[in-house]
């Protein structure tokens, strides 16, 4: 192999490594954004669902995300109006910018780097986690109260049908209770 062929192979290998690093960094950023959107206490559930769906639609090479409202609604089994409200909630919360270039084309969604909100969400999660840890380590004292023994339950009386043999029909059992015969052959001979 000549020196130029080796340098071409080295360059290709470096390009592949750089592309792999970019892909990993993109995936990591996408997962972080997904996590922050899921944990945002201000967003309604449908907005979180739509936000995660939009993140899954982002193209890793171009960075574009432009599914139609109808496509989002169909894929998530939501109405078009619910998706529109969810997108408006995401926009109001500062997670996404919506750009409309042409009425005949779908919107383009651009995720905003919202570090202030993400930091607030991470701080809130850490605070809640610490509070739960403190409760586990040092539970609050139970209120002083007397030991409560529930009153004993009365013995249950067996229902009247408990001891009867139920191979016959309800009519036969009723007749046997009234003094009639419960014998199937006797009933058949009488025309019953």
Backbone torsions as a table, in degrees:
resi	resn	phi	psi	omega
1	UNK	NA	141.7	179.7
2	UNK	-84.4	169.2	-179.3
3	UNK	-64.4	-33.8	-179.3
4	UNK	-71.7	-35.6	178.2
5	UNK	-66.6	-39.1	178.6
6	UNK	-65.3	-43.3	-179.4
7	UNK	-65.8	-33.9	177.1
8	UNK	-65.8	-42.9	179.5
9	UNK	-65.4	-40.2	178.9
10	UNK	-64.9	-42.6	179.6
11	UNK	-62.4	-42.4	178.8
12	UNK	-64.2	-41.5	178.9
13	UNK	-62.8	-43.0	177.7
14	UNK	-64.2	-39.4	177.4
15	UNK	-63.7	-40.5	177.5
16	UNK	-63.7	-42.7	179.1
17	UNK	-63.5	-42.5	179.2
18	UNK	-64.5	-42.1	178.4
19	UNK	-62.9	-39.8	179.1
20	UNK	-66.0	-41.4	177.0
21	UNK	-62.8	-41.9	178.5
22	UNK	-63.7	-40.8	179.5
23	UNK	-64.5	-43.6	179.2
24	UNK	-65.1	-40.5	179.0
25	UNK	-66.4	-39.4	177.3
26	UNK	-63.4	-46.2	179.9
27	UNK	-62.3	-41.2	179.5
28	UNK	-63.8	-44.5	179.3
29	UNK	-64.5	-38.7	179.5
30	UNK	-64.8	-42.9	179.0
31	UNK	-67.9	-37.1	176.6
32	UNK	-63.1	-45.6	179.1
33	UNK	-62.1	-40.2	179.0
34	UNK	-62.3	-43.1	-179.5
35	UNK	-64.2	-43.6	-179.9
36	UNK	-65.9	-40.5	179.0
37	UNK	-65.1	-41.8	178.9
38	UNK	-62.1	-34.4	-174.5
39	UNK	-96.1	2.9	179.6
40	UNK	-70.7	115.7	-176.3
41	UNK	-71.9	-15.0	-177.5
42	UNK	-82.8	-31.2	-174.9
43	UNK	-75.2	136.8	171.6
44	UNK	-70.7	164.2	-175.1
45	UNK	-59.7	-43.6	-179.0
46	UNK	-64.1	-34.4	177.1
47	UNK	-66.4	-38.8	176.9
48	UNK	-63.5	-43.7	179.8
49	UNK	-61.7	-46.0	179.7
50	UNK	-66.5	-39.4	178.3
51	UNK	-61.2	-43.5	178.4
52	UNK	-66.6	-38.6	177.1
53	UNK	-62.5	-45.2	179.4
54	UNK	-61.7	-39.5	177.1
55	UNK	-62.3	-35.5	179.3
56	UNK	-70.9	-18.5	-179.8
57	UNK	-90.0	-6.7	-177.8
58	UNK	-69.0	127.9	178.8
59	UNK	-77.9	126.7	-175.9
60	UNK	-70.3	-25.3	-178.5
61	UNK	-86.8	-42.4	-176.9
62	UNK	-98.2	-21.4	-177.1
63	UNK	77.0	6.8	-178.1
64	UNK	-86.6	148.4	176.3
65	UNK	-142.6	107.9	-177.0
66	UNK	-145.1	56.8	172.7
67	UNK	-76.4	149.4	178.0
68	UNK	-73.5	152.2	177.3
69	UNK	-55.5	-42.1	-179.9
70	UNK	-63.2	-38.6	178.7
71	UNK	-64.9	-44.3	178.5
72	UNK	-61.4	-46.3	-179.2
73	UNK	-61.2	-43.7	180.0
74	UNK	-65.4	-45.8	-176.6
75	UNK	-67.7	-32.1	-177.7
76	UNK	-98.9	1.2	-178.8
77	UNK	57.4	44.2	176.8
78	UNK	-119.4	163.7	175.7
79	UNK	-79.2	160.4	179.8
80	UNK	-61.3	-40.3	-179.1
81	UNK	-65.3	-39.0	178.9
82	UNK	-64.4	-40.8	178.5
83	UNK	-65.2	-41.7	178.6
84	UNK	-61.3	-41.6	177.4
85	UNK	-65.2	-40.1	-179.8
86	UNK	-64.2	-42.0	177.5
87	UNK	-63.8	-40.8	177.4
88	UNK	-62.8	-38.5	177.3
89	UNK	-65.4	-41.9	177.8
90	UNK	-63.4	-39.4	179.3
91	UNK	-67.4	-44.5	-179.7
92	UNK	-64.3	-33.6	179.7
93	UNK	-78.5	-9.6	176.9
94	UNK	87.1	19.2	-179.7
95	UNK	-90.1	-27.8	-172.5
96	UNK	-142.9	147.8	169.6
97	UNK	-110.0	138.7	-179.4
98	UNK	-110.3	125.4	178.9
99	UNK	-119.6	132.3	179.8
100	UNK	-119.5	112.9	-176.8
101	UNK	-91.7	-31.8	-175.9
102	UNK	-153.5	143.1	-179.6
103	UNK	-64.9	-24.7	-178.8
104	UNK	-84.6	-10.9	-178.5
105	UNK	-108.8	159.9	179.6
106	UNK	-76.0	165.3	178.8
107	UNK	-66.5	157.9	171.7
108	UNK	-113.1	127.1	-177.7
109	UNK	-105.5	126.5	179.4
110	UNK	-119.3	121.4	179.1
111	UNK	-78.5	134.4	-175.5
112	UNK	-95.3	140.9	175.5
113	UNK	-76.3	99.6	-172.6
114	UNK	-107.5	67.1	-175.6
115	UNK	-62.8	-36.9	-178.1
116	UNK	-63.4	-47.4	179.8
117	UNK	-67.0	-40.8	179.9
118	UNK	-62.9	-40.7	178.2
119	UNK	-64.8	-41.2	178.2
120	UNK	-62.9	-39.5	178.7
121	UNK	-66.7	-43.4	178.4
122	UNK	-63.1	-40.2	178.3
123	UNK	-64.7	-41.3	178.7
124	UNK	-63.1	-43.6	179.5
125	UNK	-63.3	-41.2	178.9
126	UNK	-64.9	-40.4	178.7
127	UNK	-63.3	-45.4	179.2
128	UNK	-64.2	-40.4	178.8
129	UNK	-62.9	-43.7	179.0
130	UNK	-64.8	-39.3	179.1
131	UNK	-63.9	-40.9	177.8
132	UNK	-66.2	-38.5	179.4
133	UNK	-63.9	-42.9	178.6
134	UNK	-62.3	-40.2	178.5
135	UNK	-64.5	-36.8	178.7
136	UNK	-69.0	-40.5	-176.8
137	UNK	-76.6	-36.8	-177.5
138	UNK	-134.1	80.7	-177.5
139	UNK	-66.1	148.6	179.0
140	UNK	-66.3	147.2	-179.1
141	UNK	-66.8	143.0	177.4
142	UNK	-72.6	147.5	177.8
143	UNK	-63.7	140.4	179.4
144	UNK	-67.1	125.5	179.1
145	UNK	-151.0	156.1	179.2
146	UNK	-74.8	156.2	176.6
147	UNK	-70.8	129.9	-176.2
148	UNK	-107.6	118.6	173.7
149	UNK	-104.1	122.6	178.4
150	UNK	-66.5	149.9	179.7
151	UNK	-64.3	149.3	-179.9
152	UNK	-65.7	145.5	-179.7
153	UNK	-82.1	144.9	177.2
154	UNK	-69.9	149.9	177.7
155	UNK	-65.9	135.9	-179.7
156	UNK	-79.9	131.6	175.5
157	UNK	-80.5	136.1	179.1
158	UNK	-67.4	143.8	178.5
159	UNK	-65.1	157.7	-174.9
160	UNK	-62.2	-26.5	-177.0
161	UNK	-88.1	-2.9	-172.1
162	UNK	-62.8	-36.4	-174.6
163	UNK	-94.1	-3.1	-175.4
164	UNK	-84.4	149.2	177.0
165	UNK	-83.6	123.5	-171.4
166	UNK	-104.3	35.4	176.3
167	UNK	-77.1	-23.1	-178.2
168	UNK	-87.5	177.1	177.4
169	UNK	-82.0	163.8	179.3
170	UNK	-60.0	-32.1	178.8
171	UNK	-64.8	-40.7	179.6
172	UNK	-64.0	-41.2	-179.5
173	UNK	-66.1	-40.5	179.1
174	UNK	-62.3	-43.6	179.6
175	UNK	-64.2	-39.2	-179.0
176	UNK	-67.5	-31.3	177.3
177	UNK	-69.9	-32.2	-178.9
178	UNK	-85.9	2.7	177.4
179	UNK	101.2	-0.9	177.8
180	UNK	-80.0	-180.0	-178.9
181	UNK	-91.0	147.1	177.9
182	UNK	-110.4	5.7	179.8
183	UNK	-72.3	127.8	-177.1
184	UNK	-65.4	-36.6	-178.7
185	UNK	-69.1	-37.9	178.1
186	UNK	-67.0	-38.0	178.2
187	UNK	-65.3	-41.3	-178.6
188	UNK	-65.8	-37.7	-179.1
189	UNK	-67.7	-25.0	178.8
190	UNK	-86.5	-3.4	178.2
191	UNK	93.0	14.2	179.6
192	UNK	-88.7	NA	NA
